[in-house]
Amino acid sequence: MNPATCLTFLAIATVGSIAPIAAQNRGVRVPAPRQAAPSEPRSQTLTLHNPYTSGTFSAELLLPTRPRPIAGVVLVTGSGAREQQALRTLSQYLAQRAYAVMILPPVPASGASENDNLDAVAALHALEMRPDLHGAHVGLVGYGEGVRLAAIAASEGSSAAFLVLLGGAVVADRLNTVPDTLARGTLPRDEAVRSLRRVRSPVLIVMGEYDRQGTHRTAAENSEALRSALDAGRHENYTIKVLGDADYLLADTGAGGTGQSSTAMPPVSVWRTTGDWMDAQIRALEPTAGSDAADNGQHKPTRLYPKSIYGPFNFHPWYIWQPAIGDQTRPYGFWYW
């Protein structure tokens, strides 16, 4: 190859290597590689057997993407449109924070019954014993009309690692003419306050300053009633927060409570406060919560149940013992799935 031909090829190669640099200098940029979106929580629909009532109930379970969740949560709310809309936001938020969330059927407008209470207790045990949770602690969260049911269920069985009551009227309004029991078999309205005396797990209560749910009490009076009930039970680890300019579902109403809306939702700061408090309680119980190494660590929780067999149920290898709750008089025995 003669020298002239070599110089021609060298010039072409040089121009080709300079062209991309010149294009970048003119503002043409190479697009950055697209990052993959984080995986969404997995959802399951469950039908669970309740050994305390010999019946069944349905639930929805959201599982986080990490192999071992930080903790499990049994979530109960009311049947109102605002509560159901906020339920989706809260459950997704907790699942993204690596909590396994079991959503129970909403509390009917007539109020929670004793069967609803036993279903919540059974849901705690079912979530606690799931193999894919690897022994993670389980707590109870109530929102709106679900706060009374959550408080009563947390006082029985001693299985809840924590109790969170968000919004809703925990304290019954004695000035109203509505009776304590709205329908046959419905739990009394003031049962939740009495139950707080028997709760032994950490408690977080968040209420709005402007409660438009028919109560004649102020937020300060409701807070004092709840504080008195917890102090009467010699409870030491509880937190009561009152949100300014918020209604009974913790939505921001504006100054004076005049901006209430039928579609208003709680701000994200409410869920963040709840998640931060739950994280602190779980870390105090288990410093390695959520870590995959916890299965072999010294802080791995151990679940011990009596080996005795009670109740009318026959024994099978796949049955796992569930203890009786409180003053439970209904048949009980072994939980299975």
C-alpha positions as CSV (number, residue, x, y, z in Angstrom):
1,M,0.0,0.0,0.0
2,N,1.5,3.4,-1.0
3,P,1.9,6.2,1.5
4,A,-0.9,8.3,-0.1
5,T,-3.5,5.6,0.5
6,C,-2.4,5.1,4.1
7,L,-2.8,8.8,4.8
8,T,-6.3,8.8,3.3
9,F,-7.5,5.9,5.6
10,L,-5.9,7.6,8.6
11,A,-7.8,10.9,7.9
12,I,-11.2,9.0,7.6
13,A,-10.6,7.2,10.9
14,T,-9.7,10.5,12.6
15,V,-12.8,12.3,11.4
16,G,-15.0,9.3,12.5
17,S,-13.7,9.4,16.0
18,I,-14.1,13.2,16.4
19,A,-17.7,13.2,15.1
20,P,-19.4,11.9,18.3
21,I,-17.4,14.4,20.4
22,A,-18.5,17.2,18.2
23,A,-22.1,16.1,18.3
24,Q,-21.9,16.1,22.1
25,N,-20.5,19.5,22.1
26,R,-23.5,20.7,20.1
27,G,-25.8,19.5,22.9
28,V,-26.6,16.0,21.6
29,R,-26.3,13.7,24.6
30,V,-26.3,9.9,24.7
31,P,-29.4,8.8,26.8
32,A,-28.6,7.3,30.2
33,P,-29.6,3.7,30.7
34,R,-33.1,3.3,32.1
35,Q,-33.3,2.2,35.6
36,A,-35.7,-0.7,36.5
37,A,-38.8,0.3,38.5
38,P,-38.9,-1.1,42.0
39,S,-40.9,-4.3,42.4
40,E,-44.5,-3.9,43.6
41,P,-45.6,-5.8,46.7
42,R,-47.2,-9.1,46.1
43,S,-50.9,-9.5,46.8
44,Q,-52.7,-12.6,47.9
45,T,-56.3,-13.3,48.8
46,L,-56.7,-15.7,51.7
47,T,-59.5,-17.6,53.3
48,L,-58.6,-18.4,56.9
49,H,-60.2,-20.8,59.4
50,N,-60.9,-19.4,62.8
51,P,-60.4,-22.0,65.6
52,Y,-62.2,-19.7,68.1
53,T,-65.4,-19.6,66.1
54,S,-65.1,-22.7,63.9
55,G,-65.8,-20.4,61.0
56,T,-63.9,-18.8,58.2
57,F,-63.0,-15.3,57.1
58,S,-61.3,-13.7,54.1
59,A,-58.3,-11.4,54.1
60,E,-55.9,-9.8,51.7
61,L,-52.1,-10.1,52.3
62,L,-49.5,-7.8,50.9
63,L,-46.0,-9.1,51.0
64,P,-42.9,-6.9,50.6
65,T,-40.2,-7.7,48.1
66,R,-37.5,-8.4,50.6
67,P,-37.2,-12.1,51.8
68,R,-37.8,-11.3,55.5
69,P,-40.2,-8.4,56.3
70,I,-39.4,-6.1,59.2
71,A,-42.7,-7.1,60.9
72,G,-46.3,-8.1,60.1
73,V,-49.3,-5.9,60.4
74,V,-53.0,-6.7,60.8
75,L,-54.9,-3.7,59.4
76,V,-58.6,-3.0,60.2
77,T,-60.7,-0.1,58.9
78,G,-64.3,1.0,58.5
79,S,-66.4,0.6,55.4
80,G,-66.7,4.3,54.4
81,A,-65.4,5.4,51.0
82,R,-62.8,7.7,52.5
83,E,-61.5,5.0,54.8
84,Q,-61.3,2.4,52.0
85,Q,-59.4,4.9,49.8
86,A,-57.0,5.7,52.7
87,L,-56.6,2.0,53.4
88,R,-55.0,1.4,50.0
89,T,-52.6,4.2,50.4
90,L,-51.6,3.1,54.0
91,S,-51.3,-0.6,53.1
92,Q,-49.1,0.2,50.1
93,Y,-46.9,2.6,52.1
94,L,-46.3,0.0,54.8
95,A,-45.6,-2.7,52.3
96,Q,-43.0,-0.5,50.6
97,R,-41.4,0.0,54.1
98,A,-41.0,-3.8,54.2
99,Y,-44.0,-4.7,56.3
100,A,-46.2,-7.7,55.6
101,V,-49.8,-6.3,55.7
102,M,-52.9,-8.4,56.2
103,I,-56.1,-6.5,55.5
104,L,-59.2,-7.7,57.2
105,P,-62.8,-7.1,55.9
106,P,-64.1,-3.6,56.9
107,V,-66.0,-3.1,60.0
108,P,-69.7,-2.7,59.2
109,A,-71.6,0.5,59.8
110,S,-73.5,-1.1,62.7
111,G,-70.3,-1.8,64.5
112,A,-67.9,-4.6,65.1
113,S,-69.2,-7.9,66.7
114,E,-67.5,-10.4,68.9
115,N,-66.9,-12.6,65.9
116,D,-65.0,-9.7,64.2
117,N,-62.9,-9.5,67.4
118,L,-62.0,-13.2,67.3
119,D,-61.3,-13.0,63.6
120,A,-58.7,-10.2,64.3
121,V,-57.1,-12.3,67.1
122,A,-57.0,-15.3,64.8
123,A,-55.4,-13.2,62.0
124,L,-52.7,-12.1,64.4
125,H,-51.8,-15.8,65.1
126,A,-52.1,-16.7,61.4
127,L,-49.7,-14.0,60.3
128,E,-47.3,-14.7,63.2
129,M,-47.1,-18.4,62.2
130,R,-46.6,-17.9,58.5
131,P,-43.3,-19.6,57.4
132,D,-42.5,-17.0,54.8
133,L,-42.3,-14.3,57.6
134,H,-39.5,-16.2,59.4
135,G,-40.7,-15.4,62.9
136,A,-41.3,-11.6,62.4
137,H,-43.3,-9.8,65.0
138,V,-46.9,-8.9,64.3
139,G,-48.8,-5.8,65.4
140,L,-52.3,-4.3,65.0
141,V,-53.2,-1.1,63.2
142,G,-56.7,0.4,63.3
143,Y,-57.9,3.3,61.2
144,G,-61.2,5.2,61.3
145,E,-64.0,2.8,62.5
146,G,-61.4,0.1,62.9
147,V,-59.8,1.7,66.0
148,R,-62.2,0.2,68.5
149,L,-61.9,-3.3,67.1
150,A,-58.1,-3.0,67.0
151,A,-57.9,-1.9,70.6
152,I,-60.2,-4.8,71.8
153,A,-58.4,-7.4,69.8
154,A,-55.0,-6.2,71.1
155,S,-56.1,-6.7,74.6
156,E,-56.8,-10.4,74.2
157,G,-54.3,-13.1,73.5
158,S,-51.2,-10.9,74.2
159,S,-49.9,-11.6,70.7
160,A,-49.7,-8.0,69.3
161,A,-46.2,-6.6,69.2
162,F,-47.6,-3.1,69.0
163,L,-51.0,-1.3,68.7
164,V,-51.6,1.8,66.4
165,L,-54.9,3.7,66.5
166,L,-55.3,6.2,63.7
167,G,-58.2,8.6,63.8
168,G,-61.7,7.5,64.6
169,A,-63.6,7.9,67.8
170,V,-62.0,5.6,70.4
171,V,-63.7,7.3,73.2
172,A,-67.5,6.9,73.2
173,D,-69.6,10.0,73.4
174,R,-71.9,9.8,76.4
175,L,-73.9,12.9,75.5
176,N,-75.3,11.2,72.4
177,T,-78.5,9.3,72.6
178,V,-77.2,6.5,70.4
179,P,-77.0,3.3,72.6
180,D,-73.7,1.6,73.3
181,T,-74.8,-1.4,71.4
182,L,-76.3,-0.6,67.9
183,A,-77.2,-4.1,66.9
184,R,-77.5,-7.5,68.4
185,G,-74.1,-8.9,69.0
186,T,-72.3,-5.6,68.5
187,L,-69.5,-4.7,70.9
188,P,-70.2,-1.8,73.2
189,R,-68.9,1.5,72.1
190,D,-66.9,2.1,75.3
191,E,-65.4,-1.4,75.3
192,A,-62.3,0.0,73.5
193,V,-61.4,2.4,76.3
194,R,-61.8,-0.4,78.9
195,S,-59.7,-2.7,76.7
196,L,-56.8,-0.3,76.7
197,R,-56.2,-1.0,80.4
198,R,-55.4,-4.6,79.4
199,V,-53.1,-3.9,76.5
200,R,-49.5,-4.7,77.3
201,S,-47.8,-3.8,73.9
202,P,-46.6,-0.3,72.9
203,V,-49.4,2.0,71.8
204,L,-49.5,4.9,69.4
205,I,-52.7,6.9,69.2
206,V,-53.1,9.7,66.6
207,M,-56.3,11.8,66.5
208,G,-57.5,15.0,64.8
209,E,-58.1,18.3,66.4
210,Y,-61.5,18.7,64.8
211,D,-63.5,15.5,65.2
212,R,-66.8,15.9,63.3
213,Q,-68.0,12.3,64.1
214,G,-70.7,13.4,66.4
215,T,-68.6,13.8,69.5
216,H,-69.1,16.6,72.0
217,R,-65.7,16.2,73.6
218,T,-62.6,18.2,72.6
219,A,-59.4,16.5,71.5
220,A,-57.8,17.4,74.8
221,E,-60.7,15.7,76.7
222,N,-60.4,12.6,74.5
223,S,-56.7,12.5,75.0
224,E,-57.1,12.7,78.8
225,A,-59.6,9.8,78.8
226,L,-57.3,7.6,76.8
227,R,-54.3,8.6,79.0
228,S,-56.3,7.8,82.1
229,A,-57.2,4.3,80.8
230,L,-53.6,3.5,79.9
231,D,-52.3,4.8,83.2
232,A,-55.0,2.8,85.0
233,G,-53.5,-0.3,83.4
234,R,-50.0,0.8,84.5
235,H,-48.9,1.1,80.9
236,E,-45.5,2.7,80.4
237,N,-44.9,2.8,76.6
238,Y,-47.6,4.8,74.9
239,T,-47.7,7.9,72.7
240,I,-50.8,10.1,72.0
241,K,-50.6,12.7,69.2
242,V,-53.2,15.3,68.3
243,L,-52.9,16.7,64.7
244,G,-53.8,20.3,64.4
245,D,-56.4,21.3,61.7
246,A,-57.3,17.6,61.1
247,D,-60.6,15.8,61.2
248,Y,-61.5,12.4,62.6
249,L,-59.9,10.6,59.6
250,L,-56.7,12.8,60.0
251,A,-57.2,14.8,56.8
252,D,-56.1,18.4,56.9
253,T,-59.2,20.6,57.1
254,G,-57.5,24.0,57.3
255,A,-57.6,26.5,60.1
256,G,-60.6,26.1,62.3
257,G,-61.7,22.9,60.7
258,T,-63.7,24.7,57.9
259,G,-62.1,22.9,54.9
260,Q,-63.5,19.4,55.5
261,S,-64.0,17.5,52.3
262,S,-65.8,14.2,51.5
263,T,-62.7,13.1,49.6
264,A,-59.9,14.5,51.7
265,M,-57.1,12.1,52.6
266,P,-54.5,12.2,55.4
267,P,-51.1,13.7,54.3
268,V,-48.2,11.4,53.8
269,S,-46.6,12.8,57.0
270,V,-49.2,10.8,59.0
271,W,-48.2,7.5,57.4
272,R,-44.5,8.5,57.8
273,T,-44.9,9.2,61.5
274,T,-46.7,5.9,62.0
275,G,-44.0,3.9,60.1
276,D,-41.2,5.6,62.0
277,W,-42.8,4.8,65.3
278,M,-43.4,1.2,64.3
279,D,-39.8,0.8,63.2
280,A,-38.6,2.1,66.6
281,Q,-40.8,-0.4,68.5
282,I,-39.7,-3.4,66.3
283,R,-36.0,-2.4,66.5
284,A,-36.3,-2.3,70.3
285,L,-37.7,-5.9,70.3
286,E,-35.4,-7.2,67.7
287,P,-32.3,-5.2,66.5
288,T,-31.9,-7.4,63.5
289,A,-35.5,-7.1,62.3
290,G,-35.8,-7.5,58.5
291,S,-32.3,-8.9,58.1
292,D,-31.9,-12.2,56.3
293,A,-29.1,-13.0,58.8
294,A,-31.6,-12.9,61.7
295,D,-32.7,-16.5,61.0
296,N,-29.3,-17.7,62.3
297,G,-28.6,-14.9,64.7
298,Q,-29.0,-14.7,68.5
299,H,-32.0,-12.4,68.2
300,K,-34.2,-14.8,66.2
301,P,-37.6,-14.8,67.9
302,T,-38.8,-18.1,69.3
303,R,-42.4,-19.1,69.4
304,L,-43.3,-21.6,72.1
305,Y,-46.7,-23.2,72.5
306,P,-47.9,-25.9,74.9
307,K,-47.8,-29.5,73.7
308,S,-51.1,-30.4,75.4
309,I,-54.1,-31.0,73.2
310,Y,-57.3,-29.3,74.1
311,G,-60.7,-28.8,72.4
312,P,-62.7,-31.1,70.1
313,F,-60.2,-31.3,67.3
314,N,-58.2,-34.4,66.4
315,F,-54.5,-34.1,66.0
316,H,-52.7,-34.1,62.7
317,P,-49.1,-33.3,61.9
318,W,-49.9,-30.1,60.0
319,Y,-51.8,-28.6,62.9
320,I,-50.1,-25.9,64.9
321,W,-51.3,-25.1,68.4
322,Q,-52.9,-21.8,69.0
323,P,-53.4,-20.7,72.6
324,A,-56.8,-19.7,74.0
325,I,-57.4,-15.9,74.4
326,G,-58.3,-14.2,77.6
327,D,-61.6,-15.5,79.1
328,Q,-62.4,-17.4,75.8
329,T,-65.1,-20.0,76.3
330,R,-65.7,-21.0,72.7
331,P,-64.1,-24.2,71.3
332,Y,-60.5,-23.9,70.4
333,G,-57.7,-26.2,69.4
334,F,-55.3,-26.2,66.5
335,W,-54.8,-23.8,63.7
336,Y,-54.2,-25.2,60.2
337,W,-53.8,-24.0,56.6
